[in-house]
Every structure is written in structure tokens, then in C-alpha cells.
Amino acid sequence: MKFDPIPLHCECGCPPIRIHNVGFSPSGQLVIHWRCLACRKTMYVVKDLELARERAMVRMSGEDAAVATTVAERDFDRRFLQSLGIRP
């Protein structure tokens, strides 16, 4: 499976040891939350999923991109994340 990793690091440069929460903001953005063990700051990374989807579609072939943008797939993705306990 191809994917773009989300670079996670604190303002001090340390990567998270343990992620506390992953969820969605009220506006539908992906939010990743952890506490930095090095500097003790509470960190939140917010990613706009629509921009990530658009960027991924640019790399996909035209036929695959048409399939990836269907409403059914977005609904399936949302239900799958909710089944993992990630709530919008």
C-alpha cells in the first residue's frame, strides 16, 4: 500500500513516544494528540483530509482517482474509523 507518512515531532524536535488520541475536529480535520516526554508540551497536529485526498488523487491514475472520490468510499472510511473508536 502506498501512503504519505505524517511527520510527527514536537517543537523541540522529539518524535512522540506514545500517541494519546487520534480523532476529527468539528470541521472534519484529522487531529493527532500527544505529550512530549522531552519538553513536557502538549502537542496537537491537525491535517486537512481534503487536501491530503486531493494530493493523493494527483498521483493516482485517472481511473483510480474517479473511484477514490465516490461518496460511498468517504462514508465507508468514516464508518471504518468510527469502528476503531475514532469519532468525528
C-alpha positions as CSV (number, residue, x, y, z in Angstrom):
1,M,0.0,0.0,0.0
2,K,1.3,3.4,-0.9
3,F,0.9,6.3,1.5
4,D,2.4,9.6,2.6
5,P,3.6,9.4,6.2
6,I,2.6,12.3,8.5
7,P,5.8,13.7,10.0
8,L,5.2,13.9,13.8
9,H,7.6,15.8,16.1
10,C,7.4,18.3,18.9
11,E,8.5,21.9,18.6
12,C,11.7,20.7,20.4
13,G,12.3,18.2,17.6
14,C,11.5,15.0,19.5
15,P,9.1,12.4,18.0
16,P,6.2,11.2,20.0
17,I,6.8,8.1,22.1
18,R,3.1,7.4,22.6
19,I,0.1,9.0,20.8
20,H,-2.7,9.7,23.2
21,N,-5.6,10.4,20.8
22,V,-6.5,10.5,17.2
23,G,-9.8,12.0,16.0
24,F,-11.6,14.5,14.0
25,S,-12.2,18.2,14.7
26,P,-15.7,19.6,14.3
27,S,-14.7,20.8,10.8
28,G,-13.6,17.3,9.7
29,Q,-9.8,17.6,10.1
30,L,-7.7,14.8,11.4
31,V,-6.2,15.6,14.9
32,I,-3.3,13.7,16.5
33,H,-2.5,14.4,20.2
34,W,0.4,13.5,22.3
35,R,2.6,14.9,25.2
36,C,6.3,15.3,24.5
37,L,8.4,13.5,27.1
38,A,11.4,15.7,26.5
39,C,9.9,19.2,27.0
40,R,6.5,18.2,28.5
41,K,4.5,20.2,26.0
42,T,1.1,19.0,24.9
43,M,1.1,18.7,21.1
44,Y,-1.7,18.6,18.5
45,V,-1.1,18.0,14.8
46,V,-4.1,19.0,12.6
47,K,-4.3,17.7,9.0
48,D,-6.9,18.7,6.4
49,L,-8.1,15.4,4.9
50,E,-9.5,17.0,1.8
51,L,-6.0,18.4,0.9
52,A,-4.4,15.0,1.5
53,R,-7.0,13.3,-0.6
54,E,-6.5,15.8,-3.5
55,R,-2.7,15.3,-3.3
56,A,-3.2,11.5,-3.4
57,M,-5.5,11.8,-6.4
58,V,-2.9,13.7,-8.4
59,R,-0.6,10.7,-8.1
60,M,-3.3,8.2,-9.0
61,S,-4.2,7.2,-12.5
62,G,-7.4,8.8,-13.8
63,E,-9.5,5.7,-13.5
64,D,-8.4,5.1,-9.8
65,A,-9.0,8.7,-8.9
66,A,-12.6,8.6,-10.1
67,V,-13.2,5.6,-7.9
68,A,-11.5,7.2,-4.9
69,T,-13.7,10.3,-4.9
70,T,-17.0,8.5,-4.6
71,V,-19.3,9.4,-1.7
72,A,-19.7,5.8,-0.8
73,E,-15.9,5.5,-0.2
74,R,-15.9,8.5,2.0
75,D,-18.8,7.1,4.0
76,F,-17.0,3.7,4.3
77,D,-13.9,5.5,5.5
78,R,-15.8,7.4,8.2
79,R,-17.6,4.2,9.4
80,F,-14.3,2.3,9.5
81,L,-12.6,4.9,11.6
82,Q,-15.6,5.1,13.9
83,S,-15.4,1.3,14.3
84,L,-11.9,1.8,15.6
85,G,-13.2,4.2,18.2
86,I,-12.2,7.4,16.3
87,R,-15.2,9.7,16.3
88,P,-15.8,12.8,14.2
